[in-house]
Amino acid sequence: YSFDPANVWVSQQTLSINGKHKNINKKDLMAIASANGIKKGEDIIKNISKTVSQWKKYVKTAGVSDKLAQTIYKTLSSSFAS
């Protein structure tokens, strides 16, 4: 995990999604799904969002420290807010 909003090198997504590195949303993901013939894009997004919502369960299993787990959770929560 290397996200740090205060660091210019790791403050944004390095992979471009629909031509964007920041503020990637569901519409962008669905555009990529459509362009690549992915017919179940909506279902995939729902499944990923469901998994992300269970983040706290997974960190315990993986032994991630509480401080790092909370930091990552905040990032995930803002990324999958809609």
C-alpha positions as CSV (number, residue, x, y, z in Angstrom):
1,Y,0.0,0.0,0.0
2,S,1.6,3.2,-1.1
3,F,-1.1,5.9,-1.2
4,D,-0.3,9.2,0.5
5,P,-2.4,12.2,-0.4
6,A,0.5,14.5,0.6
7,N,3.0,12.9,-1.7
8,V,3.1,13.9,-5.3
9,W,4.3,10.5,-6.5
10,V,1.8,8.3,-4.7
11,S,-1.2,10.7,-4.3
12,Q,-3.2,9.4,-7.3
13,Q,-4.0,6.3,-9.2
14,T,-1.1,5.5,-11.7
15,L,-3.4,3.5,-14.0
16,S,-5.5,5.6,-16.3
17,I,-9.2,4.7,-16.2
18,N,-11.2,6.2,-19.1
19,G,-8.4,8.7,-19.5
20,K,-8.5,9.8,-15.8
21,H,-6.1,9.3,-12.9
22,K,-8.2,11.1,-10.3
23,N,-11.9,11.2,-9.5
24,I,-12.6,7.9,-11.2
25,N,-16.2,6.9,-10.8
26,K,-18.7,4.2,-11.7
27,K,-19.5,5.9,-15.0
28,D,-15.8,5.7,-16.0
29,L,-15.6,2.0,-15.0
30,M,-18.8,1.2,-17.0
31,A,-17.3,3.0,-20.0
32,I,-14.3,0.7,-19.9
33,A,-16.6,-2.3,-19.4
34,S,-18.6,-1.3,-22.5
35,A,-15.6,-0.6,-24.6
36,N,-14.2,-4.1,-23.8
37,G,-17.4,-6.1,-24.1
38,I,-17.7,-6.8,-20.4
39,K,-21.4,-7.5,-20.1
40,K,-21.6,-7.9,-16.3
41,G,-19.8,-4.7,-15.4
42,E,-22.5,-3.6,-13.0
43,D,-22.4,-6.9,-11.2
44,I,-18.6,-6.8,-11.0
45,I,-18.7,-3.4,-9.4
46,K,-21.4,-4.5,-6.9
47,N,-19.3,-7.5,-5.9
48,I,-16.2,-5.4,-5.5
49,S,-18.1,-2.9,-3.4
50,K,-19.5,-5.7,-1.2
51,T,-16.0,-7.1,-0.7
52,V,-14.6,-3.6,0.2
53,S,-17.4,-3.1,2.7
54,Q,-16.0,-6.2,4.5
55,W,-12.5,-4.8,4.7
56,K,-12.3,-4.8,8.5
57,K,-12.9,-8.6,8.5
58,Y,-10.1,-9.2,6.0
59,V,-7.5,-7.1,7.8
60,K,-7.9,-9.2,10.9
61,T,-7.3,-12.4,8.9
62,A,-4.3,-10.8,7.2
63,G,-2.8,-9.4,10.4
64,V,-2.7,-5.8,9.1
65,S,-2.0,-3.2,11.9
66,D,-4.9,-1.2,13.1
67,K,-3.3,2.1,12.0
68,L,-2.6,0.9,8.5
69,A,-6.0,-0.8,8.2
70,Q,-7.8,2.4,9.1
71,T,-5.7,4.4,6.6
72,I,-6.5,2.0,3.8
73,Y,-10.2,1.8,4.8
74,K,-10.5,5.6,4.5
75,T,-9.1,5.4,1.0
76,L,-11.3,2.5,0.0
77,S,-14.4,4.1,1.5
78,S,-13.9,7.3,-0.5
79,S,-13.1,5.3,-3.7
80,F,-16.2,3.2,-3.5
81,A,-18.6,5.8,-2.1
82,S,-20.8,5.6,-5.2
